[in-house]
Amino acid sequence: MTKIDLVTGILGAGKTTFLLRYGRYLLQKGERIAILVNDFGAVNVDTLLLSELKCDRCEIETICGCGDPNAYRRRYRTKLIALGMQHFDRVLIEPSGIFDMDEFFDALYESPLDKWYEIGSVLTILDAEMDDKRSDQMEFLLGSEAASAGRLVLSKLSSVQDEPLPALTERILGYVNRALAYIQCDRRFTEKDLLVKDWDALTDADFAALETAGYRGSSYVKLFSPQTIRSSVHYFMHLHFPEAQIAEIVRGAMDDPACGKLYRIKGSLPSDDGGWRKINVTREKTEISPVANGQAVLIAIGDDLDLERLDAHFRAENTDPEYVSI
């Protein structure tokens, strides 16, 4: 049977970055894999970011947005059937940050998928920069997407180097366990459930442990559905600002209440010297730093976002005629 892994995490947690590393590990082992990017967005930037893995032993498939939930479920099941017939060693699913966990488990109980697939691991990516200022909807997403995890994996550890590891671990576990209590789930995570390690230092042994982490059956109260959650993500592509104005432009959107309740604007933009700058802006801080490679894209994450208002901030100073917002 084909092993199938689910990599969850709320909006902006780092799922795609993790999958790049996990996928490389599996390919280096000689496995034949497929990655199913399962997103409600109209265009999936994550698929572009994962494209470097594509080869004769790695297939990447996408389910794009659909206004009808039933049609969306049919597309999801059809993709799983198509992949199941090809008998990959492992299928990795990256869902949207807004995801109903029942979609994953229910589909695998149905024929013929129940004969082709065996659940491998459910892994939940947690952002080390995560704070406690979350809406009820985001709290639900955090709890529901972690409840069945065989292992929690901390992302962006290098961004919180000043925080002692014991304090960081206690803080993150506290946030997750609070979210579990909010959705009336009896499960609680402890330090042994959380992988706290810089991803550049992950070894084959670390990935092997994640590969066999399994999952847990957990019940909770489903307070929201993907159709009722107001949290969303918008993409802004083909951007080119004068480098000296990047911070002002992105900060201006973040601080504009008419844009909605923004949690983060992230991405990368070209710099004046021909290189790239990594962008990470939250309500608390603005980080712009050199990065080796990039793609001219900004991703806005938040609740009740106003695409037209965000678009106005970015379009005003953009000099790339191919600019698009989604």
Secondary structure, 3 states (H helix, E strand, C coil): CEEEEEEECCCCCCHHHHHHHHHHHHHHCCCCEEEEEECCCCCCHHHHHHHHHCECCEEEEEECCCCCHHHHHHHHHHHHHHHHCCCCCEEEEEECCCCCHHHHHHHHCCCCHHHHEEEEEEEEEEECCCCCCCCHHHHHHHHHHHCCECEEEEECHHHHCCCCHHHHHHHHHHHHHHHHHHCCCCCCCCHHHEECCCHHHCCHHHHHHHHCCCECCCCCCCCCCCCCCCEEEEEEECCCCCHHHHHHHHHHHHCCHHHCEEEEEEEEEECCCCCEEEEEEECCCEEEEEECCCCEEEEEEEECCCHHHHHHHHHHHCCCCCCEEC
